[in-house]
Amino acid sequence: MAPSPTRLDPDRSRRRLQLLAALAQMKSTREPMPSPRLRGLRLRELIAARRRAD
């Protein structure tokens, strides 16, 4: 029989849920992702810079 996972104490479990909720809130309020066009432009710049460095 497989051992059952140990249960975290309630305070630790509650704190973990609070931290995960705070992290999710921070991620949702970050500035939005750049448009695909801007992301592509930045990627091309990075590739060109890397080619120049080699």
GUVOGU-211193 format. One record per residue (C-alpha): z, y, x; residue number from 1. Coordinates in steps of 0.05 Angstrom, whole numbers. Layout:
// residues N
<node up="Z" north="Y" east="X" k="NUM"/>
...
// end
This chain:
// residues 54
<node up="0" north="0" east="0" k="1"/>
<node up="-18" north="69" east="27" k="2"/>
<node up="39" north="116" east="39" k="3"/>
<node up="46" north="172" east="-11" k="4"/>
<node up="37" north="242" east="17" k="5"/>
<node up="101" north="280" east="28" k="6"/>
<node up="113" north="335" east="-22" k="7"/>
<node up="124" north="405" east="4" k="8"/>
<node up="186" north="439" east="-17" k="9"/>
<node up="175" north="486" east="-77" k="10"/>
<node up="188" north="550" east="-37" k="11"/>
<node up="137" north="531" east="16" k="12"/>
<node up="86" north="510" east="-37" k="13"/>
<node up="96" north="576" east="-75" k="14"/>
<node up="89" north="616" east="-11" k="15"/>
<node up="25" north="579" east="7" k="16"/>
<node up="-5" north="594" east="-61" k="17"/>
<node up="14" north="667" east="-53" k="18"/>
<node up="-21" north="670" east="14" k="19"/>
<node up="-83" north="636" east="-12" k="20"/>
<node up="-85" north="685" east="-71" k="21"/>
<node up="-77" north="745" east="-24" k="22"/>
<node up="-133" north="718" east="21" k="23"/>
<node up="-179" north="709" east="-39" k="24"/>
<node up="-164" north="780" east="-62" k="25"/>
<node up="-179" north="809" east="6" k="26"/>
<node up="-245" north="771" east="10" k="27"/>
<node up="-266" north="795" east="-59" k="28"/>
<node up="-252" north="868" east="-43" k="29"/>
<node up="-289" north="869" east="24" k="30"/>
<node up="-352" north="909" east="28" k="31"/>
<node up="-411" north="872" east="-2" k="32"/>
<node up="-460" north="832" east="39" k="33"/>
<node up="-519" north="871" east="64" k="34"/>
<node up="-586" north="862" east="29" k="35"/>
<node up="-630" north="806" east="54" k="36"/>
<node up="-678" north="857" east="84" k="37"/>
<node up="-623" north="890" east="125" k="38"/>
<node up="-595" north="822" east="146" k="39"/>
<node up="-664" north="800" east="169" k="40"/>
<node up="-674" north="865" east="207" k="41"/>
<node up="-607" north="856" east="243" k="42"/>
<node up="-624" north="784" east="259" k="43"/>
<node up="-691" north="804" east="290" k="44"/>
<node up="-655" north="857" east="332" k="45"/>
<node up="-606" north="804" east="357" k="46"/>
<node up="-663" north="756" east="374" k="47"/>
<node up="-701" north="810" east="412" k="48"/>
<node up="-639" north="831" east="450" k="49"/>
<node up="-626" north="758" east="470" k="50"/>
<node up="-698" north="750" east="493" k="51"/>
<node up="-692" north="812" east="536" k="52"/>
<node up="-627" north="786" east="566" k="53"/>
<node up="-659" north="720" east="588" k="54"/>
// end
